[in-house]
Amino acid sequence: MSNKRRRKLARTLVGASLLIVIGAGFSASLSDHGVASSQVIATGTSGYMQVVVTSGETIWSIASALNTGGRSDLSSVVDQIVSANGLASTDLEPGTKLWVPAK
């Protein structure tokens, strides 16, 4: 293989690698923005749905996203989430499945 061909192949591989890294970073940044990225995995029969916590979400950010349709007290939504899931604290780990009040 000639030197010119090797350099062209190396440039192509470096360019493709950069595109993959940039694409992966962009994809990760899209998934780290609040409840909109939480995945609803089940709907309960008593007005609750189950979501999966994503990186960067807090119980307060989830409650805030759910606080629509006349719920005026954000802390009461947090209390409902804590109670429905039997949480000892409001700290959440990514991947945790939570029952939350359905919108």
C-alpha positions as CSV (number, residue, x, y, z in Angstrom):
1,M,0.0,0.0,0.0
2,S,1.4,3.4,-0.9
3,N,2.1,6.2,1.6
4,K,-0.5,8.4,0.0
5,R,-3.2,5.7,0.3
6,R,-2.2,5.0,4.0
7,R,-2.6,8.7,4.8
8,K,-6.0,8.9,3.1
9,L,-7.1,5.8,5.0
10,A,-5.8,7.2,8.3
11,R,-7.6,10.6,7.7
12,T,-10.8,8.7,6.9
13,L,-10.6,6.6,10.1
14,V,-9.8,9.6,12.3
15,G,-12.8,11.5,10.7
16,A,-15.2,8.6,11.2
17,S,-14.0,8.2,14.8
18,L,-14.6,11.9,15.6
19,L,-18.1,11.7,14.1
20,I,-18.9,8.7,16.3
21,V,-17.6,10.5,19.5
22,I,-19.4,13.7,18.7
23,G,-22.6,11.8,17.9
24,A,-22.4,9.8,21.2
25,G,-21.8,13.0,23.1
26,F,-24.8,14.8,21.5
27,S,-27.0,11.8,22.1
28,A,-26.0,11.7,25.8
29,S,-26.6,15.4,26.2
30,L,-30.2,15.0,24.8
31,S,-31.0,12.3,27.3
32,D,-29.9,14.3,30.4
33,H,-32.6,17.0,30.4
34,G,-35.3,16.5,32.9
35,V,-38.4,14.5,33.0
36,A,-39.0,14.7,29.3
37,S,-36.4,12.0,29.0
38,S,-37.9,9.8,31.7
39,Q,-39.3,6.7,30.2
40,V,-42.9,5.8,31.2
41,I,-42.8,2.0,31.6
42,A,-46.2,1.2,33.2
43,T,-49.4,2.9,34.0
44,G,-51.0,2.1,37.4
45,T,-54.6,1.6,38.1
46,S,-54.8,4.2,40.8
47,G,-53.8,7.3,38.9
48,Y,-50.1,6.6,39.0
49,M,-47.6,5.8,36.2
50,Q,-44.1,4.3,36.5
51,V,-41.1,6.2,35.2
52,V,-37.4,5.4,35.1
53,V,-35.1,8.1,36.6
54,T,-32.4,9.4,34.2
55,S,-29.1,11.0,35.0
56,G,-29.4,14.5,36.5
57,E,-33.1,14.2,37.5
58,T,-34.2,14.9,41.1
59,I,-37.4,14.2,42.8
60,W,-38.1,17.9,42.6
61,S,-37.5,18.2,38.9
62,I,-39.8,15.2,38.3
63,A,-42.5,16.7,40.6
64,S,-42.2,20.1,38.8
65,A,-42.8,18.5,35.4
66,L,-45.8,16.7,36.8
67,N,-47.1,19.8,38.6
68,T,-49.7,20.7,36.0
69,G,-53.5,20.8,35.9
70,G,-54.3,22.6,39.1
71,R,-51.7,21.2,41.5
72,S,-50.4,24.4,43.2
73,D,-48.2,22.9,45.9
74,L,-45.0,21.3,44.5
75,S,-44.1,19.8,47.9
76,S,-47.4,17.9,48.0
77,V,-46.4,16.2,44.6
78,V,-43.0,15.3,46.1
79,D,-44.8,13.9,49.2
80,Q,-47.0,11.8,46.9
81,I,-44.0,10.4,45.1
82,V,-42.1,9.6,48.3
83,S,-45.2,8.0,49.8
84,A,-46.1,5.9,46.7
85,N,-42.6,4.5,46.5
86,G,-41.8,4.2,50.2
87,L,-38.7,6.3,49.9
88,A,-36.5,7.0,52.9
89,S,-35.0,10.1,51.3
90,T,-35.5,12.2,48.2
91,D,-32.1,11.2,46.7
92,L,-32.5,9.3,43.4
93,E,-30.2,7.1,41.4
94,P,-30.4,6.9,37.6
95,G,-32.3,3.8,36.6
96,T,-34.6,3.8,39.6
97,K,-38.2,3.0,38.8
98,L,-40.7,5.4,40.5
99,W,-44.5,5.5,40.7
100,V,-45.5,9.1,40.1
101,P,-48.9,10.8,39.9
102,A,-50.3,10.5,36.3
103,K,-50.6,13.9,34.6
